[in-house]
Amino acid sequence: MDTTVKIGNALERIVALLHDLPGIKIQTKVKLPSIRSGSKRKREIDILLTSSVAGYPVRIANLPT
């Protein structure tokens, strides 16, 4: 495995651990539909945090660069 990929995977694990708190769901390498109109392509999200604020669902995505 390429060193850059290893570093990226380690960084994703660290970021996920930093957000590992009660009430926060952490997902890695999630495929979500593109927000571009008409696009059927899915986009990979490195880290997706899901929680709720005042009863509303909130998702925060970290996109690959």
N, C-alpha and C positions, 0 to 999 in steps of 0.2 A: 504494500500500500504506500502511496506517495506521502512524503513527510508533510506536505501542505494539507492533505486530507486528514492525516492523523492529528495535526494541530487544530484544524477546524472542528473535528469531532470532539476533541478534548475541551475546546472552548465552549462548544454547545453544552456539554455535560456540566461544566462549571456554571454557566449562565442558568441552566435548569436548576441546579442545586441552590443557587442564590435566591431563587424565587419559590423554593419548596416550602410553602407556608400553608397553614390550615385555610381551607376555602378557596385555594387556587389549584386548578387542574393544569398540569403541565404535559404537553404533547410535543414530540419531536418528529421531524420529517413528515409533516402532515401535508396531504395533497388537497388543495382547495381550488374551486373554480376561479378562473381569471375574472377580474372585475371589468375587463374590457368588453364593450358591447359586441355581441355576436361571436365572441371567442368561446370555443368549446374546450380549449386547452386548460389543463389543470396546472397550478403553480405549486411548487414545493415550498412549504414554510419550515424553516429550520426549527424554530421554537414557537409554540402557540400557547399562550397563557389564557385561561378562561376562568372567570369569576363573575360575581354580580356586585353591582353598586346600586343601592337604594332599590333593590328588587329587579333591576334591569341587567340582562346578560352583557358582559363586556369581554371582548376578545382582543388581545394584543399580540401582534404577529411580528416576528423577527425574520425578515426576508434574507435569503442568501445574497451576498454581494458579488 
